[in-house]
Amino acid sequence: MAFLKSSNKNESNSKNVAKERLKLVLIHDRAHVSSRFLDMIKGDIIRVISDYVEIDEEGLDIKFTRTRRESDDTPVPALIANIPIIKMKDRMMD
């Protein structure tokens, strides 16, 4: 199986990018959301959160997946967000 291993760092990175894209496609398919819908949600989340904190948009990771409801173990869609915060903005809290 050694012939399947990547001998080049760029090939390895490309492989990882392709793998992540495939995961994203599968998650969208399972959660029944389009990539356009997900992009709209990302934009809204960035807009709202940016009023309070400076975020690393490049590191932002928002995705839909499936989880199970605790009460009856029914499968339900879930929104998972990993939002790296660079710094808090100075703002008076009401």
C-alpha positions as CSV (number, residue, x, y, z in Angstrom):
1,M,0.0,0.0,0.0
2,A,3.0,2.3,0.1
3,F,2.3,3.4,-3.5
4,L,-1.0,5.0,-2.3
5,K,0.8,7.3,0.2
6,S,1.5,10.8,-0.8
7,S,5.1,11.7,-1.3
8,N,4.4,15.3,-1.7
9,K,3.1,17.7,1.0
10,N,0.9,19.5,-1.6
11,E,-0.7,16.2,-2.6
12,S,-1.4,15.5,1.0
13,N,-3.0,19.0,1.5
14,S,-5.1,18.6,-1.6
15,K,-6.2,15.2,-0.4
16,N,-7.3,16.7,2.9
17,V,-9.1,19.5,1.2
18,A,-11.0,17.1,-1.0
19,K,-11.9,15.0,2.0
20,E,-13.3,17.9,3.9
21,R,-15.3,19.1,0.9
22,L,-16.8,15.6,0.5
23,K,-17.7,15.6,4.2
24,L,-19.4,19.0,3.8
25,V,-21.4,17.8,0.8
26,L,-22.5,14.7,2.7
27,I,-23.5,16.8,5.7
28,H,-25.5,19.2,3.5
29,D,-27.2,16.2,1.8
30,R,-28.1,14.6,5.1
31,A,-29.3,17.8,6.7
32,H,-31.2,18.8,3.6
33,V,-29.7,22.3,3.3
34,S,-28.2,23.9,0.3
35,S,-24.7,25.5,0.3
36,R,-26.4,28.8,-0.5
37,F,-28.5,28.5,2.6
38,L,-25.5,27.7,4.7
39,D,-23.6,30.7,3.2
40,M,-26.6,32.9,4.1
41,I,-26.5,31.7,7.7
42,K,-22.8,32.2,7.9
43,G,-23.2,35.8,6.7
44,D,-25.9,36.5,9.2
45,I,-23.9,35.0,12.1
46,I,-20.8,37.0,11.1
47,R,-22.8,40.2,10.9
48,V,-24.4,39.8,14.3
49,I,-21.3,38.5,16.2
50,S,-19.1,41.2,14.6
51,D,-21.0,43.9,16.6
52,Y,-19.5,42.4,19.8
53,V,-16.2,40.7,18.9
54,E,-13.6,40.6,16.2
55,I,-13.6,37.2,14.7
56,D,-11.2,35.2,12.4
57,E,-13.5,34.7,9.4
58,E,-11.0,32.4,7.8
59,G,-11.1,30.1,10.8
60,L,-14.9,30.2,11.0
61,D,-16.5,26.7,10.7
62,I,-20.3,26.4,10.5
63,K,-22.0,23.2,9.5
64,F,-25.2,21.3,9.7
65,T,-25.2,17.8,11.0
66,R,-27.6,15.4,12.7
67,T,-27.9,14.7,16.3
68,R,-30.5,12.9,18.5
69,R,-33.1,14.7,20.7
70,E,-32.5,13.8,24.3
71,S,-36.1,13.4,25.2
72,D,-37.0,10.7,22.7
73,D,-33.8,9.9,20.7
74,T,-35.4,11.3,17.5
75,P,-32.8,12.4,14.9
76,V,-32.9,16.2,14.3
77,P,-30.7,18.6,12.4
78,A,-28.1,20.5,14.4
79,L,-26.1,23.6,13.6
80,I,-22.5,23.5,14.8
81,A,-20.4,26.7,14.9
82,N,-16.7,27.1,15.7
83,I,-16.0,30.8,15.7
84,P,-12.4,31.9,16.6
85,I,-12.5,35.2,18.5
86,I,-9.6,37.5,17.9
87,K,-10.6,40.1,20.5
88,M,-13.6,41.5,22.3
89,K,-14.8,44.9,21.2
90,D,-15.3,47.7,23.7
91,R,-19.1,48.0,24.0
92,M,-21.4,49.1,26.7
93,M,-23.7,46.2,27.7
94,D,-27.4,47.2,28.3
